[in-house]
Amino acid sequence: MRLTFDTLEVLDAIDRRGSFAAAAEALHRVPSAITYSVQQAEEALDVQLFDRRGHRAKLTEAGRELLEEGRHLLRAAADLECRVRQVAKGWEAELRLAVDTLIGTDKLYGIATEFYEANSGTRLRFLHEVLGGTWDALASGRADLAIGASGDAPAGGAYSAKPLGQVQWSLVAAPFHPLARADAPVTAGDLLQHRAVSVADSSRLLPPRTAGLLSGQDVLTVATLEDKVAALVAGLGVGWIPKWIAEREAWAGRLALLEAASPRPPGEMVVAWRPETAGKATKWFVKRLEDPLVAATLLS
């Protein structure tokens, strides 16, 4: 006899109820069936699982180890059964969300909490992407839903997209940076004389994009938006960042807001997905992100 989930359920019931008889009642079986199941397990493993002295069934050290590890298996099996049933109803086993760095995954945790409360059984995987990386993740199959995608969709793909909102941009530099002391609006010629800080496009297959950079300008490239802000605060260059971050850093005295002679136009962001493969989890998120308050929170 090999150890079975049925045996683990019997051990769990005995431990929780305190006796073989109570476990039999909880599992709707006769007591002799419970006793037989335990005896079979003990013979197969060649160990004693219960100390039968006294009125309460007490696990031996070996029995406790078996049950504690076995409970992990019981939970995993229950989760698997739930996911299989939900997949049959149209829910994805896993939903991969490519989130642009301008939004940040942390702003989606509240929505994720709501999603989990629906008990769909779908697992969530968040991907951190930059610039064209959100489209790249969708086009390459790395993601099922792109949140905060910008620019044109890749050619040859049947995508659906809905507007999420706009990102307002501010030009900033450290308070001690030379451009922070300029009296006149900062021109393209002024910017060319100073290093820019940029976040690297996370695309793997699509051509990488750049934004807010001038041809011939010295560039310091970093991996995340947080790294970019830190580099700007350190005085390593000048750059465009979302207005709400710029105002926060300026209020704290870490960055100075620069007046640009040619302001950067607002960036349009969308939620995008492939309708032919979209399951109920994808549709749930798309519907939730249609809420103007949710969209405003993600972009502020």
The 8 nearest C-alpha neighbors of each residue, nearest first, counted from 0:
[[1, 43, 2, 39, 40, 42, 3, 44],
 [0, 2, 3, 43, 40, 44, 39, 6],
 [3, 1, 6, 40, 0, 4, 7, 43],
 [4, 2, 5, 6, 1, 7, 0, 8],
 [5, 3, 7, 6, 8, 73, 2, 72],
 [4, 6, 8, 3, 7, 9, 2, 36],
 [5, 7, 9, 3, 4, 8, 10, 36],
 [6, 8, 4, 10, 9, 5, 11, 69],
 [7, 9, 11, 5, 6, 10, 12, 4],
 [10, 8, 6, 12, 7, 11, 13, 5],
 [9, 11, 7, 13, 12, 8, 14, 6],
 [10, 12, 8, 14, 9, 13, 7, 15],
 [13, 11, 22, 15, 9, 14, 10, 16],
 [14, 12, 22, 10, 16, 18, 17, 15],
 [15, 13, 11, 17, 12, 16, 10, 57],
 [14, 16, 12, 13, 17, 11, 22, 18],
 [17, 15, 13, 21, 14, 22, 18, 12],
 [16, 18, 14, 13, 55, 56, 15, 21],
 [19, 17, 56, 21, 13, 20, 55, 16],
 [18, 20, 22, 21, 13, 23, 30, 33],
 [19, 21, 23, 30, 22, 18, 24, 29],
 [22, 20, 24, 18, 23, 19, 16, 25],
 [21, 23, 13, 12, 25, 19, 24, 20],
 [24, 22, 28, 20, 30, 26, 21, 25],
 [23, 25, 27, 21, 22, 26, 28, 20],
 [26, 24, 22, 23, 27, 21, 12, 28],
 [27, 25, 23, 24, 28, 22, 12, 9],
 [28, 26, 24, 25, 23, 29, 22, 30],
 [29, 27, 23, 26, 24, 30, 32, 33],
 [28, 30, 31, 32, 23, 33, 27, 24],
 [31, 29, 23, 33, 20, 32, 34, 19],
 [30, 32, 34, 33, 29, 35, 28, 23],
 [33, 31, 35, 30, 34, 29, 36, 28],
 [34, 32, 36, 30, 31, 35, 23, 37],
 [33, 35, 31, 37, 32, 36, 38, 30],
 [34, 36, 32, 38, 33, 37, 31, 39],
 [37, 35, 33, 39, 34, 38, 32, 6],
 [38, 36, 40, 34, 39, 35, 41, 33],
 [39, 37, 35, 41, 40, 36, 42, 34],
 [38, 40, 42, 36, 37, 41, 35, 43],
 [41, 39, 43, 37, 38, 42, 44, 36],
 [42, 40, 38, 44, 46, 45, 43, 39],
 [43, 41, 45, 39, 40, 44, 38, 46],
 [42, 44, 40, 41, 45, 0, 39, 1],
 [43, 45, 41, 46, 42, 40, 2, 47],
 [46, 44, 42, 41, 43, 47, 40, 48],
 [47, 45, 41, 44, 48, 42, 61, 43],
 [46, 48, 41, 49, 59, 45, 62, 61],
 [47, 49, 62, 59, 58, 61, 46, 41],
 [50, 48, 58, 59, 57, 51, 47, 56],
 [49, 51, 57, 52, 59, 58, 56, 48],
 [50, 52, 56, 49, 53, 57, 55, 54],
 [53, 51, 50, 54, 56, 55, 57, 49],
 [52, 54, 55, 51, 56, 50, 57, 18],
 [53, 55, 56, 52, 18, 51, 17, 57],
 [56, 54, 17, 18, 53, 57, 51, 52],
 [57, 55, 18, 51, 17, 49, 50, 54],
 [58, 56, 50, 49, 55, 59, 51, 14],
 [59, 57, 49, 62, 63, 48, 50, 60],
 [58, 60, 62, 49, 61, 48, 50, 63],
 [59, 61, 63, 62, 64, 58, 48, 65],
 [62, 60, 64, 59, 63, 48, 65, 46],
 [61, 63, 48, 59, 65, 58, 60, 64],
 [62, 64, 66, 60, 65, 61, 58, 67],
 [65, 63, 61, 67, 62, 66, 68, 60],
 [64, 66, 62, 63, 68, 67, 69, 61],
 [65, 67, 69, 63, 68, 64, 70, 62],
 [68, 66, 64, 70, 69, 65, 63, 71],
 [69, 67, 71, 70, 66, 65, 64, 72],
 [68, 70, 66, 72, 71, 67, 65, 7],
 [69, 71, 73, 72, 67, 68, 66, 74],
 [72, 70, 74, 69, 68, 73, 75, 67],
 [71, 73, 75, 69, 70, 74, 76, 68],
 [74, 72, 70, 76, 75, 71, 77, 69],
 [73, 75, 77, 71, 76, 72, 78, 70],
 [76, 74, 72, 78, 73, 77, 79, 71],
 [75, 77, 79, 73, 78, 74, 72, 80],
 [78, 76, 74, 80, 79, 75, 73, 81],
 [79, 77, 75, 81, 76, 80, 74, 82],
 [78, 80, 76, 82, 81, 77, 75, 83],
 [81, 79, 77, 83, 78, 82, 76, 84],
 [80, 82, 78, 84, 79, 83, 120, 85],
 [83, 81, 120, 85, 79, 84, 80, 86],
 [82, 84, 86, 80, 85, 81, 79, 87],
 [85, 83, 87, 81, 82, 86, 80, 88],
 [84, 86, 88, 82, 87, 90, 83, 81],
 [87, 85, 90, 89, 83, 88, 84, 91],
 [86, 88, 84, 85, 89, 83, 90, 82],
 [87, 89, 85, 86, 90, 84, 279, 83],
 [88, 90, 86, 87, 278, 279, 85, 91],
 [91, 89, 86, 279, 85, 278, 280, 88],
 [92, 90, 93, 86, 121, 278, 280, 94],
 [91, 93, 121, 86, 122, 82, 90, 94],
 [94, 92, 122, 121, 91, 123, 95, 124],
 [93, 95, 123, 122, 124, 91, 143, 96],
 [96, 94, 124, 142, 143, 125, 123, 93],
 [95, 97, 144, 125, 142, 126, 145, 98],
 [98, 96, 126, 145, 133, 142, 146, 125],
 [99, 97, 146, 127, 128, 126, 96, 145],
 [100, 98, 128, 147, 101, 129, 102, 133],
 [99, 101, 103, 102, 129, 128, 224, 127],
 [102, 100, 99, 103, 224, 241, 147, 298],
 [103, 101, 100, 99, 297, 298, 104, 98],
 [102, 104, 100, 105, 101, 106, 99, 98],
 [103, 105, 107, 106, 98, 102, 125, 108],
 [106, 104, 107, 108, 103, 109, 102, 297],
 [107, 105, 104, 108, 297, 103, 109, 102],
 [108, 106, 110, 105, 104, 109, 111, 297],
 [107, 109, 111, 110, 105, 106, 112, 104],
 [108, 110, 112, 111, 107, 113, 106, 105],
 [109, 111, 113, 107, 112, 108, 114, 287],
 [110, 112, 108, 114, 109, 113, 107, 115],
 [113, 111, 109, 115, 110, 114, 108, 116],
 [114, 112, 110, 116, 111, 115, 109, 117],
 [115, 113, 111, 116, 117, 112, 110, 118],
 [114, 116, 112, 117, 118, 113, 111, 119],
 [115, 117, 113, 118, 114, 112, 119, 111],
 [116, 118, 115, 114, 119, 113, 120, 112],
 [119, 117, 116, 115, 120, 114, 121, 81],
 [118, 120, 121, 117, 85, 90, 115, 82],
 [119, 121, 82, 118, 81, 85, 122, 92],
 [122, 120, 92, 93, 119, 91, 123, 90],
 [121, 123, 93, 94, 92, 120, 124, 91],
 [124, 122, 94, 93, 95, 121, 125, 96],
 [123, 125, 95, 96, 94, 126, 122, 93],
 [126, 124, 96, 95, 97, 123, 127, 104],
 [125, 127, 97, 96, 98, 128, 124, 95],
 [128, 126, 98, 97, 99, 100, 125, 129],
 [129, 127, 99, 132, 133, 201, 98, 100],
 [128, 130, 200, 132, 201, 99, 100, 131],
 [131, 129, 200, 132, 208, 133, 149, 128],
 [132, 130, 134, 133, 202, 135, 208, 129],
 [131, 133, 202, 201, 135, 128, 129, 130],
 [132, 134, 136, 135, 148, 131, 97, 128],
 [135, 133, 137, 136, 131, 132, 138, 148],
 [134, 136, 132, 138, 133, 137, 202, 139],
 [137, 135, 141, 142, 133, 139, 134, 138],
 [136, 138, 142, 134, 140, 135, 139, 143],
 [139, 137, 135, 140, 136, 134, 156, 153],
 [138, 140, 136, 141, 137, 135, 204, 142],
 [139, 141, 137, 142, 138, 136, 143, 135],
 [140, 142, 136, 139, 137, 143, 95, 138],
 [143, 141, 95, 137, 136, 140, 96, 144],
 [142, 144, 95, 137, 96, 272, 94, 145],
 [143, 145, 272, 96, 142, 271, 97, 146],
 [146, 144, 97, 271, 133, 270, 96, 148],
 [147, 145, 270, 98, 148, 97, 99, 144],
 [146, 148, 268, 99, 269, 270, 98, 149],
 [147, 149, 269, 268, 133, 146, 145, 134],
 [150, 148, 268, 267, 147, 269, 151, 130],
 [149, 151, 152, 148, 267, 131, 268, 266],
 [150, 152, 153, 149, 154, 134, 148, 131],
 [151, 153, 154, 134, 150, 158, 156, 149],
 [154, 152, 156, 151, 155, 134, 138, 135],
 [155, 153, 156, 152, 151, 157, 138, 158],
 [154, 156, 153, 157, 152, 158, 138, 151],
 [155, 157, 154, 158, 153, 138, 152, 273],
 [158, 156, 273, 155, 159, 274, 275, 272],
 [159, 157, 273, 272, 156, 160, 271, 274],
 [158, 160, 272, 271, 273, 274, 157, 161],
 [161, 159, 271, 270, 269, 158, 272, 162],
 [160, 162, 270, 269, 163, 271, 159, 289],
 [163, 161, 269, 164, 268, 270, 160, 267],
 [162, 164, 269, 268, 294, 270, 161, 147],
 [165, 163, 268, 162, 267, 294, 166, 269],
 [164, 166, 267, 266, 265, 268, 167, 163],
 [165, 167, 266, 265, 241, 168, 298, 267],
 [166, 168, 265, 242, 241, 165, 266, 169],
 [169, 167, 241, 242, 240, 239, 263, 265],
 [170, 168, 242, 239, 240, 241, 171, 245],
 [169, 171, 239, 257, 238, 256, 240, 259],
 [172, 170, 256, 257, 255, 238, 237, 169],
 [171, 173, 237, 255, 254, 231, 176, 179],
 [172, 174, 254, 234, 232, 176, 175, 255],
 [175, 173, 255, 254, 176, 179, 172, 253],
 [174, 176, 173, 177, 179, 234, 180, 172],
 [175, 177, 173, 179, 178, 174, 234, 172],
 [178, 176, 179, 180, 175, 181, 174, 172],
 [179, 177, 181, 180, 176, 172, 185, 257],
 [178, 180, 176, 177, 181, 174, 255, 172],
 [179, 181, 178, 177, 182, 176, 175, 174],
 [182, 180, 178, 179, 183, 177, 184, 185],
 [181, 183, 180, 184, 179, 185, 178, 258],
 [184, 182, 181, 185, 258, 260, 186, 259],
 [185, 183, 258, 260, 259, 186, 182, 181],
 [184, 186, 259, 260, 189, 258, 183, 187],
 [187, 185, 189, 260, 188, 184, 259, 190],
 [186, 188, 190, 189, 191, 185, 213, 261],
 [187, 189, 191, 186, 190, 192, 185, 193],
 [188, 190, 186, 187, 191, 192, 185, 193],
 [189, 191, 187, 192, 193, 188, 186, 185],
 [192, 190, 216, 188, 193, 189, 187, 213],
 [191, 193, 190, 189, 188, 194, 216, 217],
 [194, 192, 190, 191, 195, 236, 217, 237],
 [193, 195, 217, 236, 218, 237, 216, 196],
 [196, 194, 218, 237, 236, 238, 219, 217],
 [195, 197, 219, 238, 236, 218, 237, 220],
 [198, 196, 220, 219, 221, 195, 199, 227],
 [197, 199, 221, 222, 220, 223, 224, 227],
 [200, 198, 222, 220, 221, 201, 197, 129],
 [199, 201, 129, 130, 207, 202, 208, 132],
 [202, 200, 132, 129, 128, 199, 203, 131],
 [203, 201, 132, 135, 200, 205, 207, 131],
 [202, 204, 205, 201, 135, 132, 206, 207],
 [203, 205, 202, 135, 206, 139, 207, 138],
 [204, 206, 202, 135, 203, 207, 131, 153],
 [205, 207, 208, 204, 202, 203, 131, 135],
 [208, 206, 200, 202, 205, 131, 209, 201],
 [207, 209, 200, 131, 130, 206, 210, 202],
 [208, 210, 212, 207, 211, 200, 130, 199],
 [211, 209, 212, 208, 130, 197, 213, 239],
 [210, 212, 239, 213, 209, 263, 238, 197],
 [213, 211, 210, 214, 209, 216, 195, 197],
 [214, 212, 216, 215, 211, 191, 187, 190],
 [213, 215, 216, 212, 191, 217, 211, 218],
 [214, 216, 213, 217, 191, 212, 218, 192],
 [215, 217, 191, 213, 214, 218, 194, 195],
 [216, 218, 194, 195, 215, 193, 219, 191],
 [219, 217, 195, 194, 196, 220, 216, 197],
 [218, 220, 196, 195, 197, 221, 194, 217],
 [221, 219, 197, 198, 199, 196, 218, 222],
 [222, 220, 198, 223, 199, 226, 227, 197],
 [221, 223, 198, 199, 226, 220, 224, 227],
 [224, 222, 226, 225, 198, 221, 227, 100],
 [223, 225, 227, 226, 100, 228, 198, 101],
 [224, 226, 228, 223, 227, 229, 222, 230],
 [227, 225, 229, 223, 224, 228, 230, 221],
 [226, 228, 224, 230, 225, 229, 221, 231],
 [227, 229, 231, 225, 230, 226, 232, 224],
 [228, 230, 232, 226, 227, 231, 233, 225],
 [231, 229, 233, 227, 232, 228, 235, 226],
 [232, 230, 228, 234, 233, 229, 235, 236],
 [231, 233, 229, 173, 234, 230, 253, 254],
 [234, 232, 230, 231, 235, 229, 173, 236],
 [235, 233, 173, 231, 232, 236, 176, 230],
 [236, 234, 230, 233, 231, 237, 194, 196],
 [235, 237, 194, 195, 234, 196, 231, 193],
 [236, 238, 172, 195, 196, 171, 231, 194],
 [239, 237, 196, 195, 170, 171, 240, 172],
 [238, 240, 170, 169, 168, 171, 211, 241],
 [239, 241, 168, 169, 242, 245, 238, 170],
 [242, 240, 168, 244, 243, 167, 169, 245],
 [243, 241, 168, 245, 169, 167, 244, 246],
 [242, 244, 246, 245, 241, 299, 247, 167],
 [243, 245, 247, 242, 246, 241, 248, 240],
 [246, 244, 242, 248, 247, 243, 249, 241],
 [247, 245, 249, 243, 244, 248, 250, 242],
 [246, 248, 244, 250, 245, 249, 243, 251],
 [247, 249, 251, 245, 253, 254, 250, 246],
 [250, 248, 254, 252, 246, 251, 255, 247],
 [249, 251, 247, 252, 248, 246, 253, 254],
 [252, 250, 248, 249, 253, 247, 254, 246],
 [253, 251, 249, 250, 254, 248, 255, 174],
 [252, 254, 248, 251, 249, 232, 173, 174],
 [255, 253, 173, 249, 248, 174, 172, 252],
 [254, 256, 174, 249, 172, 171, 173, 179],
 [257, 255, 171, 170, 249, 254, 258, 169],
 [258, 256, 170, 171, 259, 255, 179, 185],
 [257, 259, 184, 185, 260, 256, 170, 183],
 [260, 258, 185, 184, 261, 262, 257, 186],
 [259, 261, 184, 186, 185, 262, 258, 187],
 [262, 260, 259, 263, 186, 187, 185, 184],
 [263, 261, 259, 260, 264, 169, 168, 258],
 [262, 264, 168, 261, 265, 211, 169, 239],
 [265, 263, 262, 266, 168, 167, 166, 261],
 [266, 264, 167, 166, 165, 168, 267, 263],
 [265, 267, 166, 165, 268, 264, 167, 149],
 [266, 268, 165, 164, 149, 265, 166, 269],
 [269, 267, 149, 147, 148, 163, 164, 165],
 [270, 268, 162, 163, 148, 147, 161, 160],
 [269, 271, 146, 161, 160, 145, 147, 163],
 [272, 270, 160, 145, 159, 144, 269, 158],
 [271, 273, 144, 159, 158, 274, 143, 145],
 [272, 274, 158, 275, 276, 159, 277, 157],
 [275, 273, 277, 276, 272, 159, 158, 157],
 [274, 276, 273, 277, 157, 278, 158, 272],
 [277, 275, 274, 273, 278, 143, 272, 281],
 [278, 276, 274, 281, 275, 273, 282, 279],
 [279, 277, 90, 281, 280, 89, 91, 282],
 [278, 280, 90, 282, 281, 89, 283, 277],
 [281, 279, 283, 282, 278, 90, 91, 284],
 [282, 280, 284, 283, 278, 279, 277, 285],
 [281, 283, 285, 279, 280, 284, 286, 278],
 [282, 284, 280, 286, 281, 285, 279, 287],
 [285, 283, 287, 281, 286, 282, 288, 280],
 [284, 286, 282, 288, 287, 283, 281, 289],
 [285, 287, 283, 289, 284, 288, 282, 290],
 [286, 288, 284, 289, 285, 290, 283, 293],
 [287, 289, 285, 290, 286, 284, 293, 294],
 [288, 290, 286, 287, 291, 285, 294, 163],
 [289, 291, 288, 293, 292, 287, 294, 286],
 [292, 290, 294, 293, 295, 289, 288, 163],
 [293, 291, 295, 294, 290, 296, 289, 297],
 [294, 292, 296, 290, 295, 291, 288, 297],
 [295, 293, 291, 297, 296, 292, 163, 288],
 [296, 294, 292, 298, 293, 297, 291, 299],
 [295, 297, 293, 299, 294, 298, 292, 106],
 [296, 298, 294, 295, 102, 299, 106, 293],
 [299, 297, 295, 296, 102, 294, 166, 164],
 [298, 296, 297, 243, 295, 244, 102, 166]]
